Amino acid sequence: MESFEALNEVMVSLFREINEVEARAIITQEFGDITNNDMHVIDAIGIGQPKNMSAIARELSVTMGTLTIAMNSLVKKGYVIRQRGKTDRRVVYISLSEKGTKAYYRHKDFHEQMVRSAVNELTEEELKALIKALRKLSSWMKSFEEH
């Protein structure tokens, strides 16, 4: 039972710390007009081919209404570009502006630093065990959402 309590404490603490540190690291003066949630929307849009709203909502596990509110804000602040489909004008495609691309890379760099620092002190065996355990946790989380 002691291991259970220790693991629970570490997981809860780690979740909070990641959120807090990520917000401080990413939401700098340059990106002070957006939230950590906005940054995750920017990350889901990604770079490359524009995405439609339903694909982004699915990736973030949010409703279209919730995503539309976030998107309106990000368009107004200049992070996102909205375009109607050429063949089907009902479809709205989303891509990042230059400002949004800079924010995307800021977020990506933070995650790369975080992962590098987490694995820096681990042996190959410890890393494999950590990945296996986190995949199992992720699988449980996904199955929990389905119930």
Secondary structure as a PSIPRED ss2 file (coil, helix, strand):
# PSIPRED VFORMAT (PSIPRED V4.0)

   1 M C   1.000  0.000  0.000
   2 E H   0.000  1.000  0.000
   3 S H   0.000  1.000  0.000
   4 F H   0.000  1.000  0.000
   5 E H   0.000  1.000  0.000
   6 A H   0.000  1.000  0.000
   7 L H   0.000  1.000  0.000
   8 N H   0.000  1.000  0.000
   9 E H   0.000  1.000  0.000
  10 V H   0.000  1.000  0.000
  11 M H   0.000  1.000  0.000
  12 V H   0.000  1.000  0.000
  13 S H   0.000  1.000  0.000
  14 L H   0.000  1.000  0.000
  15 F H   0.000  1.000  0.000
  16 R H   0.000  1.000  0.000
  17 E H   0.000  1.000  0.000
  18 I H   0.000  1.000  0.000
  19 N H   0.000  1.000  0.000
  20 E H   0.000  1.000  0.000
  21 V H   0.000  1.000  0.000
  22 E H   0.000  1.000  0.000
  23 A H   0.000  1.000  0.000
  24 R H   0.000  1.000  0.000
  25 A H   0.000  1.000  0.000
  26 I H   0.000  1.000  0.000
  27 I C   1.000  0.000  0.000
  28 T C   1.000  0.000  0.000
  29 Q C   1.000  0.000  0.000
  30 E C   1.000  0.000  0.000
  31 F C   1.000  0.000  0.000
  32 G C   1.000  0.000  0.000
  33 D C   1.000  0.000  0.000
  34 I C   1.000  0.000  0.000
  35 T C   1.000  0.000  0.000
  36 N H   0.000  1.000  0.000
  37 N H   0.000  1.000  0.000
  38 D H   0.000  1.000  0.000
  39 M H   0.000  1.000  0.000
  40 H H   0.000  1.000  0.000
  41 V H   0.000  1.000  0.000
  42 I H   0.000  1.000  0.000
  43 D H   0.000  1.000  0.000
  44 A H   0.000  1.000  0.000
  45 I H   0.000  1.000  0.000
  46 G C   1.000  0.000  0.000
  47 I C   1.000  0.000  0.000
  48 G C   1.000  0.000  0.000
  49 Q C   1.000  0.000  0.000
  50 P C   1.000  0.000  0.000
  51 K E   0.000  0.000  1.000
  52 N E   0.000  0.000  1.000
  53 M H   0.000  1.000  0.000
  54 S H   0.000  1.000  0.000
  55 A H   0.000  1.000  0.000
  56 I H   0.000  1.000  0.000
  57 A H   0.000  1.000  0.000
  58 R H   0.000  1.000  0.000
  59 E H   0.000  1.000  0.000
  60 L H   0.000  1.000  0.000
  61 S C   1.000  0.000  0.000
  62 V C   1.000  0.000  0.000
  63 T C   1.000  0.000  0.000
  64 M H   0.000  1.000  0.000
  65 G H   0.000  1.000  0.000
  66 T H   0.000  1.000  0.000
  67 L H   0.000  1.000  0.000
  68 T H   0.000  1.000  0.000
  69 I H   0.000  1.000  0.000
  70 A H   0.000  1.000  0.000
  71 M H   0.000  1.000  0.000
  72 N H   0.000  1.000  0.000
  73 S H   0.000  1.000  0.000
  74 L H   0.000  1.000  0.000
  75 V H   0.000  1.000  0.000
  76 K H   0.000  1.000  0.000
  77 K C   1.000  0.000  0.000
  78 G C   1.000  0.000  0.000
  79 Y C   1.000  0.000  0.000
  80 V E   0.000  0.000  1.000
  81 I E   0.000  0.000  1.000
  82 R E   0.000  0.000  1.000
  83 Q E   0.000  0.000  1.000
  84 R E   0.000  0.000  1.000
  85 G C   1.000  0.000  0.000
  86 K C   1.000  0.000  0.000
  87 T C   1.000  0.000  0.000
  88 D C   1.000  0.000  0.000
  89 R C   1.000  0.000  0.000
  90 R C   1.000  0.000  0.000
  91 V C   1.000  0.000  0.000
  92 V E   0.000  0.000  1.000
  93 Y E   0.000  0.000  1.000
  94 I E   0.000  0.000  1.000
  95 S E   0.000  0.000  1.000
  96 L E   0.000  0.000  1.000
  97 S C   1.000  0.000  0.000
  98 E H   0.000  1.000  0.000
  99 K H   0.000  1.000  0.000
 100 G H   0.000  1.000  0.000
 101 T H   0.000  1.000  0.000
 102 K H   0.000  1.000  0.000
 103 A H   0.000  1.000  0.000
 104 Y H   0.000  1.000  0.000
 105 Y H   0.000  1.000  0.000
 106 R H   0.000  1.000  0.000
 107 H H   0.000  1.000  0.000
 108 K H   0.000  1.000  0.000
 109 D H   0.000  1.000  0.000
 110 F H   0.000  1.000  0.000
 111 H H   0.000  1.000  0.000
 112 E H   0.000  1.000  0.000
 113 Q H   0.000  1.000  0.000
 114 M H   0.000  1.000  0.000
 115 V H   0.000  1.000  0.000
 116 R H   0.000  1.000  0.000
 117 S H   0.000  1.000  0.000
 118 A H   0.000  1.000  0.000
 119 V H   0.000  1.000  0.000
 120 N C   1.000  0.000  0.000
 121 E C   1.000  0.000  0.000
 122 L C   1.000  0.000  0.000
 123 T C   1.000  0.000  0.000
 124 E H   0.000  1.000  0.000
 125 E H   0.000  1.000  0.000
 126 E H   0.000  1.000  0.000
 127 L H   0.000  1.000  0.000
 128 K H   0.000  1.000  0.000
 129 A H   0.000  1.000  0.000
 130 L H   0.000  1.000  0.000
 131 I H   0.000  1.000  0.000
 132 K H   0.000  1.000  0.000
 133 A H   0.000  1.000  0.000
 134 L H   0.000  1.000  0.000
 135 R H   0.000  1.000  0.000
 136 K H   0.000  1.000  0.000
 137 L H   0.000  1.000  0.000
 138 S H   0.000  1.000  0.000
 139 S H   0.000  1.000  0.000
 140 W H   0.000  1.000  0.000
 141 M H   0.000  1.000  0.000
 142 K H   0.000  1.000  0.000
 143 S H   0.000  1.000  0.000
 144 F H   0.000  1.000  0.000
 145 E H   0.000  1.000  0.000
 146 E H   0.000  1.000  0.000
 147 H C   1.000  0.000  0.000
